[in-house]
Amino acid sequence: MGKRNKSLQMVILAAIILLGGFAIGSALFANDSVPVVGSKVPNIKLQQLNGDVQELADLKGEAIVLNFWGTWCEPCTREMPAFQRAHEEWKDKGVSIIAVNNGEDPITVNNYVNAMNITFPIWLDSKKSAAKAYGIRPLPTTFFIKPDGTVHNIILGEVEESVLQTQIKEITS
């Protein structure tokens, strides 16, 4: 019985050491430069679904709704019609609505966009570099960015249409 208890203690000690090392490593190598409310957003340069390459910095002076999403994501699909309606309402009022697809192939994204009748810009994050720069974990995640390039708000998960409209009004006032 003594050897068994000692073996169990060694296994528990090893597990504690491994978990502690993982926690320390995660803290040391975490991306601390991800944007938070009040901070400037990192510039990203991505190919659009239409083939053009665009940088977020090109939109300086505009209010931006930056939505990270995937075609397989049910909450993303539910919120897309609200983003489309917001695009139609705000596109000529200094607001850019941009959907950044998280790592899917252009054919899949194009088929989805056509089926959903989306006309606002779709950017392709094929290498997930933008998702990394923005610290994206769950999809959808939406950033509301003021014309000066600072984050006004970040919403993790599906955005209700009333919240979307309120946030747009706040970043344009």
N, C-alpha and C positions, 0 to 999 in steps of 0.2 A: 504494500500500500504506500510506503514511503517513496519508492521510486516513481510511482504513478503520480503522486502529488507534486513531486519535484519536476517531472516532465510537463505537467499541466501548468505549473508556475512559469516554466521556461517559455512555453508556447504563448501564454498571456503576456509575458514581458516582451517577447519578440513582436507580438501584434501591437503593443503599445508603442514600441520604438518605431515600427513601420508607419503607424498612423501619425505619430508625432513628426516624423520626417516628411511625410506627405503634406501635412498641414504647414510646416515651415517652408517647404519648397513651393507650395501653392501661393503662400503669402509673398515670398521673395520674387517669384516670377510672374505674378499677376500683372495684367495690363492696367497700370494706375493712370494712364493717360486717356481713358475713355471719357467721353463728355458726360457732364452732369448738369443739372439745372444751374444756369448762371454762367457756365463756362462756354468758351468758344468751341465750335465744332471743328473736327479735323476735316481738311479738304480730302475729298475722294475723287478719283478720276476713273470712270467706268464706261464701258461700251453700252450704248442704248440698244434696245431691241431692233431699232431701225438701222443699226450699224454705225451711227455716229458715236464719237467719243466726247464725253462732256465731263467737266469738273464742277464740283459744287461751288467752287470759288467764282465760276462764271456767272453765278446767280446772285452775287453780292448786291445788297440793296433790296432784294425781294424777301418776302416772308416765305418760308419753306415748310412744307409738311413732308417729312422723309419717313416712309413706311418700309420696313423690312418684312418680307413675306415669302411664302412658298405656295406652289400650286396645290400641294397635298394638304395644306393647312386649312381645316374647316373654318376656324374663326377668321382667317385671312379672306376666304371666299365670301363669308357673310358680310364683311365690312367693305368689300370692293365696290358694290353699288353706291354706298355713301361717299366713298372717295371720288367716284366718277361724277356724282351729282355736285360735289364740292368743287371739283375741277371745272365743270361747266359754269358754275356760279362765279368763281373767283379768278379764273385764268386771265381775265383782262383787268384785274384789280391789284396786280402786284403780288400774287400768290402763286407759287409753283408747288404742285403736288407731284411727288416723285415716288414711285414704288421700286424698291431695290430688291430684285429677286435673289434669293439666297442659294446660289450654287447649282441651279438646274440648267439643263441644256436649252439653247435658244429655241429649238423646235417645240419642245414641251411648253415653254413659256409662251411662244407665239400662238400655239393652238389654244391655250387657256385664255390669252388676251382677246383673241378673236371670238371665242365662245362667250366671253363675258362683256363684249362690246366696250372694251377699255380704250380710251383715247388719250389718257394722260401719259407722260413719259414713264417708260419702264427701263430701268437700268439693270444690267446683268453683272452680278458679283460672282463670276465663275470661280474665282480662287478664294472667295470669302474674305478678301482683304478688307473690304469695307465693314463687314460684320465684325471682324476682329478689332478694327480701329474704333468701332462704336460699342464694343463689348456686348454684342447681341447674343443673348441666350435663348429666351423663348421667342417664338414667332406667333403672332405678329408683334413687332415693337415699333412704335411711332414716335418720332422726334418732331416737336414744334419749335421752329427756329425763327427768331426775330430777324428783321432786315439787317441788323448789325452783326449777325452771325453767332449770336449767343442762344443757348438752349433756354426756351421758355418753360417747356414741360416735356416729360417722357412718359408715354403710356405703354405698359407691358400688357399684352393681350388685346383682345378685340376692342375697337373704338366704336362707341355708340354714335349715331349720326348727330344727336344733339350736342354731345361732348365735342365732336369734331368741329361743328360750327362755332361753338363757344370758344374753343382754342384758336381757331382761325381769326375770329374777331379780336381776341386778345393779342395775337402777334401782329395784327395790322393796325392796332390803335396806338 
